[in-house]
């Protein structure tokens, strides 16, 4: 009897702030399923939080190590330890120093995109051109992975804008702002695409208080607009809705992180694959 082997799959991962925890869990769950079936992820692409997820997976980082670092970084407000004074000096509430430190612990300070075990790309928003730009392991192998991780996650006004060493003198901010679900960028690989899209849960309306609260509320509005601009994903891709919560809550408890991780893992384990 003739059998047809199921194809390898490319995966696109959306952004979502601290929802990086369930997004990464869903991504790794799908990769485990593919490997158990004798298949492999053909290529990965991500924006913002999704960018950090795909970089970790492409570099072969152990999931437990990655999640432990993510959960630690998303607690006690570490990532946005800044102040209103920074808005006047660097144009953002917080620098990326703490974020970069965590990214270096995960993917290494000197790791280049060309070292990726899986072809990988991230979207950044180019402030010079006002357009999204794809930075990939196949076109930019010498770019430092940590530079790209910081650039694709640099939420405007929350984190300081970034440069990517060895690329150009442009300043880059959060890739999700210009293109939050870049599944169309995977057409070149000629295989089915799975798009991990964030399914936000209903929230109780609340008036933001204080300068930081208002800043995060405005940043969330920008990200919400980007989510809906690209929410349909690329025609023909299989869309997986990953449960999400407030992606701008940078003070997650251990219980919060565990709940989010389990929800993402379940989405990845039960979704339909090509």
C-alpha positions in Angstrom: 0.0 0.0 0.0 1.3 3.4 -1.0 1.7 6.0 1.8 2.4 9.7 1.5 4.8 11.2 4.0 3.4 14.2 5.8 5.4 17.4 5.0 7.6 19.5 7.2 6.0 22.7 8.5 7.1 26.3 8.8 5.8 28.2 11.9 5.0 31.9 12.4 4.6 33.3 15.9 2.9 36.6 16.7 3.9 39.1 19.4 2.2 39.7 22.7 4.4 41.1 25.4 4.5 38.8 28.4 2.4 36.3 26.6 5.8 35.2 25.3 5.3 32.4 27.9 2.3 30.7 26.4 3.5 31.4 22.8 6.8 29.7 23.5 5.1 26.8 25.2 2.8 26.3 22.1 5.8 26.6 19.7 7.8 24.0 21.5 4.8 21.7 21.8 4.3 21.8 18.1 8.0 21.2 17.4 7.9 18.1 19.7 4.9 16.8 17.8 6.7 17.2 14.5 9.8 15.5 15.7 7.8 12.6 17.1 6.3 12.1 13.6 9.7 12.1 11.9 9.1 15.7 10.7 10.8 18.9 11.4 10.2 22.7 11.5 11.4 23.9 8.1 11.7 27.6 9.2 10.5 29.9 11.9 9.5 33.6 11.9 8.4 35.8 14.8 7.7 39.4 15.8 8.2 40.9 19.2 7.7 38.3 21.9 7.3 35.7 19.1 10.7 36.7 17.8 12.4 35.9 21.1 10.5 32.5 21.1 11.6 31.5 17.6 15.2 32.6 18.2 15.4 30.4 21.3 13.9 27.4 19.5 16.0 27.9 16.3 19.2 28.0 18.4 18.4 24.7 20.1 17.8 26.2 23.5 16.3 23.8 26.0 12.6 24.6 26.6 12.9 24.4 30.4 15.8 26.7 30.4 14.1 29.2 28.1 10.8 29.2 30.1 12.6 29.6 33.4 14.4 32.7 32.1 11.2 34.1 30.6 9.2 33.5 33.8 11.9 35.1 35.9 12.2 38.1 33.6 8.4 38.7 33.6 8.1 39.0 37.3 8.6 41.9 39.8 8.6 44.5 37.0 12.3 43.8 36.2 12.1 44.6 32.5 10.5 48.0 33.0 12.6 49.3 35.9 12.9 52.9 34.7 11.2 56.2 35.3 9.6 59.3 33.7 13.1 60.9 33.5 14.0 58.3 30.9 11.3 59.5 28.7 13.1 62.8 28.3 16.5 61.3 27.9 16.2 58.1 25.9 12.6 58.4 24.7 11.3 55.4 26.7 10.4 54.4 30.2 13.1 51.8 30.4 16.3 50.9 28.6 16.7 47.3 27.3 19.6 46.5 29.7 17.7 44.0 31.7 16.0 42.5 28.7 19.3 42.2 26.9 20.9 40.5 30.0 18.1 37.9 30.0 18.4 37.4 26.2 22.1 36.9 26.5 21.6 34.3 29.2 19.3 32.4 26.9 20.9 32.7 23.4 24.4 33.9 24.3 26.0 37.3 23.8 28.0 36.3 20.7 25.7 33.9 19.0 25.0 34.9 15.3 22.0 34.1 13.2 24.1 31.9 11.0 24.5 29.5 14.0 20.7 28.7 14.0 19.8 25.0 13.6 16.6 25.9 12.0 16.3 28.8 9.5 14.9 31.7 11.5 13.8 35.3 10.9 12.3 38.2 13.0 10.4 41.2 11.9 11.6 44.6 13.2 10.0 48.0 12.6 12.4 50.4 10.9 12.0 54.0 12.2 14.0 55.4 9.2 11.7 53.9 6.6 8.5 53.6 8.6 8.2 50.0 7.3 8.6 46.4 8.6 11.9 44.7 7.8 12.7 41.0 7.9 16.1 40.1 9.4 16.9 36.4 8.7 19.6 33.8 9.2 19.7 33.2 5.4 20.2 36.8 4.5 22.0 38.2 7.6 24.0 35.3 9.1 26.5 37.6 10.8 23.9 39.6 12.8 24.0 39.0 16.5 20.9 37.1 17.7 20.7 39.1 20.9 20.6 42.4 18.9 17.7 41.1 16.9 15.9 39.8 20.0 16.1 43.3 21.6 15.1 45.1 18.4 12.1 43.1 17.6 10.8 43.4 21.2 11.5 47.2 21.8 8.0 48.4 22.4 7.9 52.1 21.6 8.0 54.4 24.7 8.3 51.4 27.0 11.7 50.3 25.8 14.6 52.2 24.3 14.8 51.9 20.5 17.6 49.7 19.2 20.4 49.4 16.6 21.5 46.1 15.1 25.3 46.0 15.0 26.9 45.3 11.6 23.6 45.9 9.8 23.2 49.7 9.3 22.7 52.9 11.4 18.9 52.6 11.5 17.0 52.6 14.7 14.5 49.7 15.1 11.5 49.2 17.4 9.0 46.4 18.1 8.4 44.3 15.0 4.8 43.7 16.1 4.0 47.3 15.6 4.4 47.1 11.8 3.8 43.4 11.2 2.7 41.2 14.1 2.1 37.9 12.3 4.6 37.4 9.4 3.4 34.1 8.1 3.6 35.4 4.5 7.4 35.6 4.8 7.5 31.8 4.9 6.2 31.2 1.4 9.7 30.9 0.1 10.1 27.5 1.8 7.3 25.9 -0.1 5.7 24.0 2.8 2.6 24.3 4.9 2.6 27.2 7.4 1.2 27.1 11.0 0.5 30.6 12.4 0.4 31.0 16.2 -2.0 33.8 16.9 -2.7 35.3 20.3 -6.3 34.9 21.4 -6.8 37.7 24.0 -9.1 37.0 26.9 -11.8 39.6 27.8 -10.5 42.2 30.2 -12.2 44.2 33.0 -12.0 47.9 31.9 -9.9 50.0 34.2 -8.7 53.6 34.0 -4.8 53.6 33.8 -3.2 55.4 36.7 0.1 57.2 36.9 2.6 57.9 34.1 3.6 54.3 33.7 0.1 53.0 33.6 -0.9 55.5 30.9 2.2 54.7 28.9 1.5 51.0 29.0 -2.2 51.6 28.1 -1.2 53.5 25.0 1.4 50.9 24.1 -1.3 48.2 24.4 -3.6 50.2 22.1 -0.8 50.3 19.5 -0.3 46.6 19.8 -4.0 45.9 19.7 -4.3 47.7 16.4 -1.4 45.7 15.0 -2.9 42.4 16.2 -6.1 43.1 14.3 -4.4 44.4 11.2 -2.7 41.0 10.8 -5.1 38.8 12.7 -6.3 36.8 9.6 -2.8 35.4 9.0 -1.7 34.4 5.6 -4.2 32.7 3.3 -3.7 28.9 3.4 -1.9 28.8 6.7 -3.3 26.9 9.6 -4.1 29.3 12.5 -3.6 28.2 16.1 -5.2 30.5 18.7 -3.0 30.6 21.8 -4.8 31.8 24.9 -3.4 35.1 26.1 -3.9 37.6 28.9 -2.6 41.1 29.6 0.7 41.2 27.7 1.7 44.4 29.5 1.5 42.9 32.9 5.3 42.8 33.8 4.7 41.6 37.3 3.6 38.0 36.9 3.4 35.7 39.9 4.7 32.1 39.7 1.0 31.0 39.5 0.4 33.4 36.6 3.3 32.1 34.7 2.4 28.5 35.2 -1.2 29.1 34.1 -0.1 30.8 31.0 2.4 28.2 30.1 -0.1 25.3 30.5 -2.6 27.1 28.3 0.0 27.6 25.6 1.2 24.0 25.9 -2.3 22.7 25.5 -2.9 24.8 22.4 0.2 23.4 20.8 -0.6 19.8 21.8 -4.1 19.8 20.5 -4.1 21.9 17.4 -4.5 20.5 13.9 -1.3 20.1 11.9 -0.9 19.7 8.2 
